[in-house]
Amino acid sequence: MPQKHLQKKLLSDNSLFQLIDKVLEIQNNKIIVLKNVSLNEPFFKNQNFDEPQMPNILILEAMSQTGKLLLSSRDDLSGRRFSLKNIKKVEFQRPIYPGDTLRIETAIEKNQKNALEMNSKVLLEGQIVCEGKLVFALTAVPTRPQIHPTASVHPSAVLGKDVVVGPYTIIGENVVIGDRTVLEAHIMVEKWVKIGADCHIHFGCVIGSAAQDVKYTGEEAWVEIGDRNEIREYVTINRSTGKNSKTEIGSDNLIFTNVHIGHNCKIGNKIVIVNMTHIAGHVTIEDAAIIGGMTGIHQFVTIGSGAMIGGYSRLSQDVPPYMLCSGSPAYVRSLNIIGLKRRGVSLAHIKEIKTIYKTMFRSELNTSQALKQIKELAYKSPGAQKLEAFLNRDSKRGFAKKGSEDNIVI
C-alpha cells in the first residue's frame, strides 16, 4: 500500500487515541513505525503524580494499531476484517515518559487461514521496553443492505446480504428478505412476508396486504415467495386467510405489470403471468404454465403444469396439464406441443399425451367413458400419468371441456 494511503488509514482509524505518528518501513510481513510521546497526549491530563507515565494498556494499543496497519496494507487480505484475539507473553521492561520516541517493530510469525500471529516489540533508544505476541482473528467483511434514506424498514425485519431497498419503500414487521433481492421505489411489503434470494420487485408493488376476504379477521397469515422471481410494476399479492396459512409463490417466475394474486394461492415455478391478469383466492397454478394478459381466474381453479392460457380469457374451471385454453368462458383448444418439446419431453411420450388428449377432448365419449378408456391405455410415462391423474382428481370446479369445432387446432 502506498505511503499516502497508509497515512489516510492512520487518519481514518476510529480508535480513541491515535498512537502511530510515522511509518518508517513496511513489507508484506513486517512493519516499523514511530510514536512520539508528548506531554500533550490526552491520556496524561488526568494523571496527578509528578512523573506522568504512558499507561501499559496504551502501549499494547499502539502495538495492536501497528499490527492492524500491517494487515490493512496487504492486498491478499482485502475484504477481510481483523480483530485482536489474544495477547501472549507480554513483558514490560521500563516505564515510558513524555518526550520518549518509541520504535515499534512488528513481524508476522504464523499465518493460518483465519488467524495471524505476530511478534511485536517496542524499543526506546535501541532497548526493548515491551515485547509480546499478538494474535489477530480474520473474518470476512459482512455486506450490508443498501437502504435509501427515505425508505422505512421495521426493526423486526431481517434483510440478507446486498439487499437493495429503494426510495419511499416501506417494509413492515416480521418480514424476511433474502440475499441480493432488489426492491425498487414506492413498494409496500406488509407484515408476515418472506421473500427469497435474487428477486427483483419493481415500482409500486404491494406484497402481503390483508386478504380481500370477509372471513379474514387479522390472524397471522403469510406470503412466501421463492428465489429469482421478477415481479413487475404494481403487482399486488395478498396474504392468506386462516391462521398460519400461506399464499405461496415458487421460484423463477415472471409476473408482469398490474397482476393481482389473491389470498391462499399456490403459484409454482417457472410460470409467466402476463399483464393485468387477476387471480382470485385459492387458485393453484402448477409449474411452467403461461397465463395470457387480462385473464380472469375464478377462485379454487387449478391450472395444470405446462398449460397455456390465451389472453382475455375467463377461467371458471380447471385447465388440465399441457393444454392450450382460451375464451370467455375458456375451453380447451389444443395441446401445447411446442411447450412439451421445449421442456425436453420425447416424441414417444408426447404421442401418449396426445392420445389421452384426443380421447378426452376430441372424441364422442362422455367424461366417464373417456376416463375408462384412458385407464385402459395404461401409459407409464410421467407426462401421461400426470395428465391422467389430473383428469381423475376431485375438483371444486370441474375441468374445462373442448371448444367448438370451428376453434379446433390440432
C-alpha positions as CSV (number, residue, x, y, z in Angstrom):
1,M,0.0,0.0,0.0
2,P,1.5,3.4,-1.0
3,Q,2.7,5.7,1.8
4,K,-0.1,8.3,1.2
5,H,-2.7,5.6,1.5
6,L,-1.2,4.4,4.8
7,Q,-1.4,8.0,6.1
8,K,-5.1,8.1,5.2
9,K,-5.6,4.8,7.0
10,L,-3.9,6.3,10.1
11,L,-6.1,9.4,9.9
12,S,-9.3,7.4,9.4
13,D,-8.6,5.0,12.3
14,N,-11.6,5.2,14.7
15,S,-9.5,4.3,17.8
16,L,-9.9,6.7,20.8
17,F,-6.2,7.5,20.7
18,Q,-4.0,7.7,17.6
19,L,-0.8,6.0,18.6
20,I,1.2,5.9,15.4
21,D,2.9,9.0,14.1
22,K,5.0,7.8,11.2
23,V,5.6,4.6,9.2
24,L,9.3,4.0,8.7
25,E,9.2,0.7,6.8
26,I,6.5,-1.7,5.6
27,Q,6.9,-5.0,3.9
28,N,4.5,-7.9,3.3
29,N,5.2,-9.5,6.7
30,K,6.9,-6.7,8.6
31,I,6.3,-3.1,9.7
32,I,8.3,-0.4,11.7
33,V,6.6,2.7,13.0
34,L,7.4,5.6,15.3
35,K,5.4,7.1,18.2
36,N,6.5,10.4,19.8
37,V,5.1,10.5,23.3
38,S,4.1,14.1,24.1
39,L,3.0,15.7,27.4
40,N,0.0,17.0,25.4
41,E,-1.3,13.4,25.0
42,P,-4.9,13.3,26.3
43,F,-4.1,10.3,28.5
44,F,-1.7,12.4,30.6
45,K,-4.2,15.1,31.5
46,N,-5.8,13.2,34.4
47,Q,-2.6,11.9,36.0
48,N,-1.9,13.7,39.3
49,F,1.7,12.5,40.1
50,D,5.0,14.3,39.3
51,E,6.2,11.9,36.6
52,P,3.3,11.0,34.3
53,Q,3.7,7.6,32.5
54,M,2.2,6.2,29.4
55,P,-0.3,3.5,30.6
56,N,0.7,0.0,29.8
57,I,-2.7,-0.6,28.2
58,L,-2.0,2.1,25.6
59,I,1.4,0.6,24.8
60,L,-0.5,-2.6,23.9
61,E,-2.9,-0.5,21.9
62,A,0.0,1.0,20.0
63,M,1.3,-2.5,19.2
64,S,-2.3,-3.5,18.1
65,Q,-2.7,-0.5,15.8
66,T,0.7,-1.3,14.2
67,G,-0.4,-4.9,13.6
68,K,-3.7,-3.8,12.0
69,L,-1.9,-1.3,9.8
70,L,0.3,-4.1,8.5
71,L,-2.7,-6.3,7.8
72,S,-4.6,-3.5,6.0
73,S,-1.6,-2.9,3.7
74,R,-1.8,-6.4,2.2
75,D,-3.8,-6.8,-1.0
76,D,-4.4,-10.5,-0.2
77,L,-6.4,-9.6,2.9
78,S,-8.7,-7.0,1.2
79,G,-12.3,-7.8,2.0
80,R,-11.2,-9.3,5.4
81,R,-11.8,-7.8,8.8
82,F,-9.2,-8.3,11.6
83,S,-9.7,-8.0,15.3
84,L,-7.2,-8.6,18.2
85,K,-8.0,-12.1,19.6
86,N,-5.2,-12.7,22.0
87,I,-2.1,-11.2,23.6
88,K,0.6,-13.7,24.8
89,K,3.9,-13.5,26.7
90,V,3.8,-9.7,27.2
91,E,6.6,-8.2,29.3
92,F,7.1,-4.5,30.3
93,Q,10.8,-3.7,31.0
94,R,10.5,0.0,32.0
95,P,8.1,3.0,32.1
96,I,7.6,5.3,29.2
97,Y,7.6,9.1,29.9
98,P,6.6,12.2,27.9
99,G,9.4,13.1,25.4
100,D,10.3,9.4,24.6
101,T,10.3,8.3,21.0
102,L,9.1,4.8,20.6
103,R,10.1,2.5,17.7
104,I,7.5,-0.3,17.2
105,E,8.7,-3.3,15.2
106,T,6.1,-6.0,14.3
107,A,6.5,-9.1,12.2
108,I,4.2,-12.0,11.2
109,E,5.4,-15.3,12.5
110,K,2.5,-17.7,11.9
111,N,0.0,-17.3,9.1
112,Q,-3.1,-19.5,9.4
113,K,-6.3,-19.5,7.4
114,N,-8.4,-17.5,9.9
115,A,-5.7,-16.1,12.2
116,L,-2.3,-14.4,12.2
117,E,0.3,-14.4,15.0
118,M,2.8,-11.5,15.2
119,N,5.8,-10.8,17.3
120,S,5.7,-7.1,18.4
121,K,8.3,-5.2,20.3
122,V,8.6,-1.6,21.5
123,L,12.1,-0.1,21.6
124,L,13.5,3.1,23.2
125,E,16.9,4.1,22.1
126,G,17.6,0.6,20.9
127,Q,16.4,-1.1,24.1
128,I,13.3,-3.2,24.4
129,V,10.8,-1.7,26.7
130,C,7.9,-4.1,25.9
131,E,7.6,-7.3,23.8
132,G,4.8,-9.7,23.2
133,K,2.9,-11.8,20.7
134,L,-0.4,-10.6,19.2
135,V,-3.0,-13.0,17.6
136,F,-5.4,-11.4,15.1
137,A,-8.6,-13.2,14.0
138,L,-9.5,-12.8,10.3
139,T,-13.2,-12.7,9.3
140,A,-15.0,-11.8,6.1
141,V,-16.4,-8.3,6.0
142,P,-20.2,-8.7,6.0
143,T,-22.1,-7.0,3.3
144,R,-24.9,-4.6,4.4
145,P,-28.3,-3.9,2.9
146,Q,-28.4,-0.7,0.8
147,I,-31.4,1.2,2.2
148,H,-32.4,4.5,0.7
149,P,-32.7,7.3,3.3
150,T,-36.4,7.8,2.5
151,A,-37.2,4.1,3.0
152,S,-38.8,2.8,6.2
153,V,-37.7,-0.6,7.5
154,H,-39.3,-2.1,10.6
155,P,-36.8,-3.1,13.3
156,S,-38.1,-6.7,13.3
157,A,-37.4,-7.1,9.5
158,V,-34.5,-9.3,8.5
159,L,-32.6,-8.3,5.4
160,G,-30.0,-10.5,3.8
161,K,-26.7,-9.7,2.1
162,D,-26.7,-7.0,-0.6
163,V,-30.4,-6.3,-0.4
164,V,-31.4,-3.0,-2.0
165,V,-34.3,-1.0,-0.7
166,G,-35.4,1.9,-2.9
167,P,-36.8,5.3,-2.2
168,Y,-40.0,5.5,-0.2
169,T,-40.3,1.8,0.1
170,I,-41.9,0.5,3.3
171,I,-41.0,-2.8,4.9
172,G,-43.3,-4.0,7.7
173,E,-42.8,-6.1,10.8
174,N,-41.8,-9.8,10.6
175,V,-40.6,-9.5,7.0
176,V,-37.6,-11.6,5.8
177,I,-35.9,-10.7,2.5
178,G,-33.2,-13.0,1.0
179,D,-29.7,-12.1,-0.3
180,R,-29.3,-9.8,-3.3
181,T,-33.0,-9.1,-3.7
182,V,-33.8,-5.6,-5.1
183,L,-36.9,-3.7,-4.1
184,E,-37.4,-0.6,-6.2
185,A,-39.1,2.7,-5.2
186,H,-42.6,3.1,-3.6
187,I,-43.1,-0.6,-2.7
188,M,-45.1,-1.7,0.3
189,V,-44.1,-5.0,1.9
190,E,-46.7,-5.6,4.7
191,K,-46.1,-7.8,7.7
192,W,-45.7,-11.6,7.6
193,V,-43.9,-11.8,4.3
194,K,-40.9,-14.0,3.3
195,I,-39.1,-13.2,0.0
196,G,-36.2,-15.3,-1.2
197,A,-32.9,-14.5,-2.8
198,D,-32.1,-12.7,-6.1
199,C,-35.7,-11.4,-6.6
200,H,-36.4,-8.1,-8.4
201,I,-39.5,-6.3,-7.3
202,H,-40.4,-3.2,-9.3
203,F,-42.0,0.1,-8.7
204,G,-45.3,0.3,-6.8
205,C,-45.9,-3.3,-5.8
206,V,-47.9,-4.2,-2.7
207,I,-47.0,-7.5,-1.2
208,G,-48.6,-9.1,1.9
209,S,-51.6,-6.9,2.1
210,A,-54.6,-8.2,4.1
211,A,-56.7,-10.9,2.3
212,Q,-59.6,-9.5,0.4
213,D,-61.9,-12.0,2.1
214,V,-64.8,-11.3,4.5
215,K,-63.6,-14.3,6.6
216,Y,-60.3,-12.7,7.3
217,T,-60.1,-11.2,10.8
218,G,-56.5,-10.2,11.1
219,E,-55.0,-13.5,12.1
220,E,-51.3,-14.2,11.5
221,A,-51.1,-15.4,7.9
222,W,-48.2,-15.2,5.4
223,V,-47.0,-14.6,1.9
224,E,-43.9,-16.7,1.0
225,I,-42.1,-16.0,-2.2
226,G,-39.2,-18.2,-3.5
227,D,-35.9,-17.2,-5.3
228,R,-35.2,-15.4,-8.6
229,N,-38.6,-14.0,-9.2
230,E,-39.2,-11.0,-11.4
231,I,-42.2,-9.1,-10.2
232,R,-43.0,-6.1,-12.4
233,E,-44.8,-2.8,-11.6
234,Y,-48.0,-2.5,-9.5
235,V,-48.4,-6.2,-8.7
236,T,-50.5,-6.9,-5.7
237,I,-50.2,-10.2,-3.6
238,N,-52.5,-10.8,-0.7
239,R,-51.6,-12.8,2.4
240,S,-53.8,-15.8,3.1
241,T,-56.9,-16.4,5.2
242,G,-56.6,-18.8,8.1
243,K,-54.1,-18.8,11.0
244,N,-50.6,-19.7,9.9
245,S,-51.7,-20.4,6.4
246,K,-49.8,-19.1,3.3
247,T,-50.1,-17.6,-0.1
248,E,-47.2,-19.3,-1.8
249,I,-45.2,-18.3,-4.9
250,G,-42.3,-20.5,-6.0
251,S,-39.1,-19.6,-7.9
252,D,-38.0,-18.4,-11.3
253,N,-41.4,-16.8,-12.1
254,L,-42.1,-13.8,-14.3
255,I,-45.1,-11.7,-13.1
256,F,-46.0,-8.8,-15.4
257,T,-47.5,-5.4,-14.6
258,N,-50.8,-5.0,-12.7
259,V,-51.2,-8.7,-11.9
260,H,-53.2,-9.4,-8.8
261,I,-52.7,-12.7,-6.8
262,G,-55.4,-13.3,-4.2
263,H,-55.2,-15.0,-0.8
264,N,-54.2,-18.6,-0.4
265,C,-53.0,-19.0,-3.9
266,K,-50.3,-21.6,-4.7
267,I,-48.1,-20.5,-7.6
268,G,-45.4,-22.9,-8.7
269,N,-42.1,-22.4,-10.5
270,K,-41.1,-21.1,-14.0
271,I,-44.5,-19.5,-14.6
272,V,-45.3,-16.5,-16.7
273,I,-48.3,-14.4,-15.8
274,V,-48.9,-11.6,-18.3
275,N,-50.2,-8.0,-17.7
276,M,-53.4,-7.3,-15.8
277,T,-54.3,-10.9,-15.0
278,H,-56.5,-11.2,-11.9
279,I,-56.2,-14.3,-9.9
280,A,-58.9,-15.0,-7.2
281,G,-58.3,-16.7,-3.9
282,H,-57.3,-20.4,-3.5
283,V,-56.1,-20.7,-7.1
284,T,-53.3,-23.2,-7.9
285,I,-51.0,-22.7,-10.9
286,E,-48.6,-25.6,-11.5
287,D,-45.1,-25.3,-12.9
288,A,-44.2,-23.9,-16.3
289,A,-47.8,-22.6,-17.1
290,I,-48.2,-19.4,-19.1
291,I,-51.2,-17.1,-18.5
292,G,-52.1,-14.6,-21.2
293,G,-52.8,-10.9,-20.4
294,M,-56.1,-9.6,-19.0
295,T,-57.2,-13.1,-17.9
296,G,-59.6,-13.5,-15.0
297,I,-59.3,-16.7,-13.0
298,H,-62.1,-17.9,-10.7
299,Q,-61.4,-18.9,-7.1
300,F,-60.4,-22.6,-6.5
301,V,-59.4,-23.1,-10.1
302,T,-56.3,-25.2,-10.8
303,I,-54.2,-24.7,-13.9
304,G,-52.1,-27.7,-14.7
305,S,-48.3,-27.9,-15.4
306,G,-47.3,-26.7,-18.8
307,A,-50.7,-25.3,-19.7
308,M,-51.0,-22.1,-21.8
309,I,-54.0,-19.7,-21.4
310,G,-54.8,-17.3,-24.2
311,G,-55.2,-13.6,-23.4
312,Y,-58.6,-12.0,-22.5
313,S,-59.8,-15.4,-21.2
314,R,-62.2,-16.1,-18.3
315,L,-61.4,-19.3,-16.4
316,S,-64.1,-20.7,-14.3
317,Q,-62.9,-24.3,-14.4
318,D,-59.6,-26.2,-14.1
319,V,-57.3,-26.5,-17.0
320,P,-55.5,-29.9,-17.4
321,P,-51.7,-30.0,-17.9
322,Y,-50.2,-29.3,-21.3
323,M,-53.4,-27.8,-22.8
324,L,-53.9,-24.7,-24.8
325,C,-57.0,-23.0,-23.4
326,S,-58.8,-19.7,-24.2
327,G,-62.1,-18.0,-24.4
328,S,-64.8,-16.4,-22.2
329,P,-65.7,-18.9,-20.8
330,A,-62.4,-20.7,-21.6
331,Y,-62.4,-24.0,-23.5
332,V,-59.6,-26.4,-24.3
333,R,-58.5,-25.6,-27.8
334,S,-55.5,-27.8,-28.4
335,L,-52.4,-29.5,-27.0
336,N,-49.3,-27.4,-26.1
337,I,-47.0,-29.5,-28.2
338,I,-44.4,-26.7,-28.6
339,G,-44.2,-26.3,-24.8
340,L,-43.8,-30.0,-24.3
341,K,-40.9,-30.1,-26.8
342,R,-39.2,-27.1,-25.1
343,R,-39.4,-29.0,-21.8
344,G,-37.5,-31.9,-23.4
345,V,-40.4,-34.4,-23.5
346,S,-39.6,-37.2,-26.0
347,L,-41.8,-37.6,-29.1
348,A,-42.9,-41.0,-27.9
349,H,-44.2,-39.5,-24.6
350,I,-45.8,-36.6,-26.5
351,K,-47.6,-39.2,-28.6
352,E,-49.1,-40.8,-25.4
353,I,-50.2,-37.4,-24.0
354,K,-51.7,-36.6,-27.4
355,T,-53.7,-39.8,-27.3
356,I,-55.1,-39.0,-23.9
357,Y,-56.0,-35.5,-25.1
358,K,-57.8,-36.8,-28.2
359,T,-59.7,-39.4,-26.1
360,M,-60.9,-36.8,-23.6
361,F,-61.4,-33.7,-25.8
362,R,-61.8,-34.8,-29.4
363,S,-63.9,-38.0,-29.2
364,E,-67.6,-38.5,-28.9
365,L,-67.1,-40.2,-25.5
366,N,-68.6,-38.7,-22.4
367,T,-66.2,-37.9,-19.5
368,S,-66.7,-41.3,-17.7
369,Q,-66.3,-43.3,-20.8
370,A,-63.2,-41.3,-21.8
371,L,-61.6,-41.8,-18.3
372,K,-62.2,-45.5,-18.5
373,Q,-60.6,-45.8,-21.9
374,I,-57.6,-43.7,-20.8
375,K,-57.1,-46.0,-17.8
376,E,-57.1,-49.0,-20.2
377,L,-54.2,-47.4,-22.1
378,A,-52.1,-47.9,-19.0
379,Y,-49.4,-45.4,-20.1
380,K,-46.3,-45.2,-17.8
381,S,-44.6,-42.0,-19.0
382,P,-44.5,-39.2,-16.4
383,G,-46.4,-36.7,-18.5
384,A,-49.2,-39.2,-19.4
385,Q,-49.6,-40.3,-15.8
386,K,-49.7,-36.6,-14.6
387,L,-52.4,-35.8,-17.2
388,E,-54.4,-38.9,-16.3
389,A,-54.2,-38.2,-12.6
390,F,-55.3,-34.6,-13.1
391,L,-58.4,-35.7,-15.1
392,N,-59.3,-38.1,-12.3
393,R,-58.8,-35.8,-9.4
394,D,-61.6,-34.3,-7.2
395,S,-62.2,-30.7,-8.2
396,K,-64.5,-28.0,-6.9
397,R,-64.8,-26.5,-10.3
398,G,-64.5,-29.4,-12.8
399,F,-62.2,-29.1,-15.8
400,A,-62.6,-27.1,-19.0
401,K,-64.1,-29.1,-21.9
402,K,-63.5,-29.0,-25.6
403,G,-64.4,-25.9,-27.7
404,S,-66.5,-25.7,-30.8
405,E,-65.3,-27.4,-33.9
406,D,-64.6,-24.0,-35.5
407,N,-61.8,-23.4,-33.0
408,I,-60.1,-26.7,-33.0
409,V,-56.4,-26.6,-33.9
410,I,-54.5,-30.0,-33.7
